[in-house]
Amino acid sequence: MIEVPDAVRNKVRAAGVEDWLERLPALVTSLEADWSITVGRPYTGGSEAFVAEATRADGASSILKVLVPGVGNGSSNEAMVLRIVGGEGCPALYRYDADRGALLMERLGRPMFELGLPLSRRLEILCDTAARIWRPAPDCGLPTGAEKARWLADFIARLWEELDHPCSEKAVEHALVSARRRERAHRDERAVLVHGDVHQLNALQSDGGFKLVDPDGLLAEAEYDLGVLMRGDPVELLAGDPFERARWLAARTGLDPVATWEWGVIERVSTGLLCTQIRLQPLGRDTLRAAEAVAGLSMS
């Protein structure tokens, strides 16, 4: 038997690929044979993949990741990011199999989530780690920020209806307007490689610092990654001036606070709806509550 977290099982059901769970044990066994690895303890976090410790034939520690098919951006985008950065800011990639959606990667240390760091320190580290990834990467085939903005707008509108309106129409419209603005603002010549899902669960200790796992991989304005940081810690966002975090993130990185804020609006609604769909609570409720509180607010 393969132990799969509940959030992953819920994502599998939502994607309609329940047969993947049945095939997973045989899939892992085949990867063990083909890659000369021994798969050990599975990880309980995450929502889009089976992830487990693995040991290579030479005794080196690694991580096996097998993605749920038909969910998110797929393994090819993640593999592309890892190849481009070559271990800088993200784990090193050892093996990749596109047909099986499987990656074998460097094993890192404890996630930032377990360290109990204050929010201000977490944001500093996450900003600096994400910035190690930002670089031009033309013609690599990754989705653009404009494409992602359109995808998120469609996702928000569809899921809001499917879930019977778990937040207000005003909050949804705020996200859709922001998505249209970020789509129009995209410029290929200014786009850089961005991680796409920068948060403390994806930041793991490495050689005295941190690396970011589970990259979505986009060619977009760097403010996209800051927008993800805007969606995190939704309760804390409302403790004071909700614009203050966007200003601080932009000042830390030399980027645009308005773009940061607007990506945050989009990410907050889309993630709140997704968490609601896969029953990841109370994060879903808290995130949508924060979206409601800032609905209609604009920095421009």
C-alpha positions in Angstrom: 0.0 0.0 0.0 1.1 3.6 -0.8 0.2 6.2 1.8 -1.2 9.3 0.1 -2.2 12.5 2.0 -5.9 13.3 2.1 -5.3 16.6 0.2 -3.8 14.7 -2.6 -6.7 12.2 -2.7 -9.1 15.1 -2.8 -7.2 16.6 -5.7 -7.3 13.3 -7.5 -11.1 13.1 -7.1 -11.5 16.7 -8.2 -9.5 15.9 -11.3 -11.4 12.7 -12.0 -8.2 10.5 -12.2 -9.0 8.0 -9.4 -7.3 5.2 -11.4 -4.0 6.9 -10.7 -4.2 5.9 -7.1 -4.7 2.3 -8.1 -1.7 2.5 -10.4 0.6 4.3 -8.0 2.1 1.3 -6.2 3.2 -0.3 -9.5 4.4 3.0 -10.8 6.6 3.5 -7.7 7.9 0.0 -8.0 8.9 0.5 -11.7 10.7 3.7 -10.8 12.6 1.9 -8.1 13.8 -0.6 -10.6 14.6 1.8 -13.4 16.3 4.4 -11.3 18.1 2.1 -8.9 16.5 3.7 -5.8 14.8 2.5 -2.7 11.6 4.5 -1.8 11.0 5.1 1.9 8.8 7.2 4.1 6.2 9.3 2.2 5.7 13.0 3.1 2.3 14.1 4.4 2.2 17.7 3.0 1.4 18.9 -0.5 -1.7 18.4 -2.6 -0.6 17.6 -6.1 1.8 14.7 -5.9 3.0 11.6 -4.1 6.3 12.6 -2.5 8.6 10.3 -0.6 12.2 9.9 0.7 14.4 7.8 -1.6 17.9 6.4 -1.4 20.0 6.0 -4.5 22.2 3.0 -5.3 25.3 4.9 -4.0 23.6 5.6 -0.7 22.9 9.3 -1.5 19.6 10.7 -0.1 17.0 12.0 -2.6 13.3 12.8 -3.0 10.9 11.0 -5.4 8.0 13.0 -6.6 5.2 11.6 -8.8 2.6 14.2 -9.9 -1.1 13.6 -10.1 -1.9 13.7 -13.9 -4.0 16.5 -15.3 -3.4 18.8 -12.3 -1.6 22.1 -12.4 1.2 22.7 -14.8 2.5 19.2 -14.9 5.9 17.7 -14.3 7.5 19.1 -17.5 7.3 22.7 -16.3 8.8 21.8 -13.0 11.6 19.8 -14.6 12.3 22.7 -17.0 12.7 25.2 -14.0 15.0 22.8 -12.2 17.1 22.4 -15.3 17.4 26.1 -15.9 18.4 27.1 -12.4 20.8 24.1 -11.9 20.4 23.9 -8.2 20.4 27.7 -7.6 17.4 28.5 -5.4 15.7 25.2 -6.1 16.8 21.5 -5.6 19.1 19.8 -8.0 17.3 17.5 -10.5 18.8 14.0 -10.8 16.3 12.1 -13.0 13.1 12.9 -14.8 10.5 10.8 -16.6 7.8 12.8 -18.5 5.6 9.8 -19.3 5.3 8.8 -15.6 5.3 12.4 -14.3 8.2 11.5 -12.0 11.2 13.5 -10.7 14.1 12.5 -8.6 15.6 15.4 -6.8 18.0 16.6 -4.1 16.8 16.0 -0.6 16.7 19.2 1.5 16.2 19.9 5.2 13.3 21.1 7.3 10.6 23.3 5.9 10.5 26.9 7.0 7.0 26.2 8.4 8.5 24.1 11.2 11.0 26.8 12.3 8.5 29.2 13.9 10.1 32.3 12.3 8.2 35.6 12.6 6.4 36.8 9.5 8.8 39.6 8.8 11.8 37.3 8.8 9.9 34.7 6.6 9.1 37.4 4.0 12.8 38.5 3.9 14.0 35.0 3.3 11.3 34.1 0.8 12.0 37.3 -1.2 15.7 36.7 -1.3 15.3 33.0 -2.2 12.8 33.7 -5.0 15.1 36.4 -6.4 17.8 33.8 -6.9 15.5 32.1 -9.5 14.6 35.3 -11.4 16.5 35.4 -14.7 15.7 35.7 -18.4 14.8 32.3 -19.9 13.5 33.1 -23.4 12.3 30.3 -25.7 12.1 27.7 -22.9 8.5 27.0 -23.6 7.1 27.8 -20.1 3.7 29.6 -19.9 3.8 33.4 -19.9 2.4 35.7 -17.2 -0.3 36.8 -19.7 -1.4 33.1 -20.2 -1.4 32.5 -16.4 -3.5 35.6 -15.8 -6.1 34.3 -18.4 -6.0 30.8 -16.9 -6.5 32.1 -13.3 -9.4 34.3 -14.4 -11.1 31.3 -16.1 -10.4 29.1 -13.1 -11.8 31.6 -10.6 -15.0 32.2 -12.6 -15.6 28.4 -13.1 -14.8 27.3 -9.6 -16.9 30.1 -8.0 -19.9 28.8 -9.8 -19.1 25.1 -9.2 -18.7 25.7 -5.4 -22.0 27.7 -5.3 -20.5 31.1 -4.6 -18.4 30.6 -1.4 -17.4 34.3 -1.6 -19.0 37.5 -2.8 -19.3 38.5 -6.5 -17.5 41.7 -5.5 -14.4 39.7 -4.4 -14.5 37.6 -7.6 -14.8 40.7 -9.8 -11.9 42.4 -8.0 -9.8 39.4 -8.9 -11.0 39.3 -12.6 -10.3 43.0 -13.1 -6.8 42.5 -11.6 -6.2 39.5 -13.9 -7.1 41.6 -17.0 -4.7 44.3 -15.9 -1.8 41.9 -15.3 -2.5 40.2 -18.7 -2.3 43.6 -20.5 0.8 44.6 -18.6 2.8 41.5 -19.7 5.9 42.2 -21.9 7.9 39.2 -23.2 11.1 41.3 -23.2 10.8 42.0 -19.5 9.6 38.6 -18.3 11.8 36.5 -16.1 11.7 32.9 -14.8 9.5 32.9 -11.7 8.8 30.1 -9.2 5.1 30.7 -9.1 4.3 29.3 -5.6 6.6 30.9 -3.0 5.5 30.1 0.5 6.9 28.8 3.7 5.9 25.2 3.1 7.8 25.2 -0.2 11.0 26.7 1.4 13.3 24.0 2.8 16.7 24.4 4.6 19.8 24.0 2.5 23.4 24.7 3.3 22.6 27.4 5.8 20.0 29.0 3.7 16.8 27.8 1.8 15.7 26.5 -1.5 12.2 26.5 -3.0 10.6 23.3 -4.0 7.5 22.6 -6.3 8.0 25.4 -8.8 5.1 26.0 -11.2 7.4 27.8 -13.6 6.4 30.9 -15.6 7.9 33.6 -17.7 6.3 36.6 -16.1 7.0 39.8 -14.3 8.8 39.0 -11.0 6.0 40.6 -9.1 4.0 37.4 -9.6 6.1 35.7 -6.9 5.5 38.6 -4.6 1.8 38.3 -5.3 1.9 34.7 -3.9 3.5 36.2 -0.8 0.6 38.6 -0.6 -1.9 35.7 -0.5 -0.1 33.9 2.4 -0.7 34.6 6.0 -4.2 36.0 5.2 -5.1 36.6 8.9 -2.0 38.7 9.4 -2.7 40.7 6.3 -5.7 42.2 7.9 -4.0 43.1 11.2 -3.1 46.5 9.9 -2.9 48.4 6.6 -3.4 45.7 3.9 -1.3 47.7 1.4 1.7 47.7 3.7 2.9 44.3 2.8 2.8 45.0 -0.9 4.9 48.2 -0.3 7.4 46.4 1.8 7.8 43.5 -0.6 8.3 45.9 -3.5 10.8 48.0 -1.6 12.8 44.9 -0.7 13.1 43.8 -4.3 13.0 47.1 -6.2 9.7 46.0 -7.9 6.3 47.6 -8.5 3.9 47.6 -5.5 0.8 47.9 -7.7 1.7 44.8 -9.7 2.5 43.0 -6.4 -0.9 44.0 -5.0 -2.9 43.0 -8.1 -1.2 39.5 -8.3 -2.0 39.1 -4.6 -5.7 39.8 -5.3 -5.8 37.2 -8.0 -3.8 34.6 -6.0 -5.9 35.1 -2.9 -9.2 34.4 -4.5 -8.0 31.5 -6.7 -6.2 29.8 -3.8 -9.1 30.4 -1.4 -11.5 28.7 -3.9 -9.0 25.9 -4.5 -8.6 25.2 -0.8 -12.4 25.1 -0.5 -12.6 22.6 -3.3 -10.1 20.2 -1.8 -11.4 20.8 1.8 -8.1 22.4 3.0 -9.5 24.3 5.9 -9.4 26.7 7.7 -6.9 28.0 5.1 -9.6 28.3 2.5 -12.0 30.2 4.7 -9.3 32.5 6.0 -8.0 33.3 2.5 -11.5 34.1 1.2 -12.2 36.2 4.3 -9.1 38.2 3.5 -10.2 38.6 -0.1 -13.6 39.9 1.0 -12.0 42.4 3.3 -9.9 44.0 0.5 -12.5 43.5 -2.3 -12.4 46.6 -4.5 -9.4 48.2 -2.8 -6.8 49.5 -5.4 -3.3 50.9 -5.0 -3.4 52.6 -8.4 
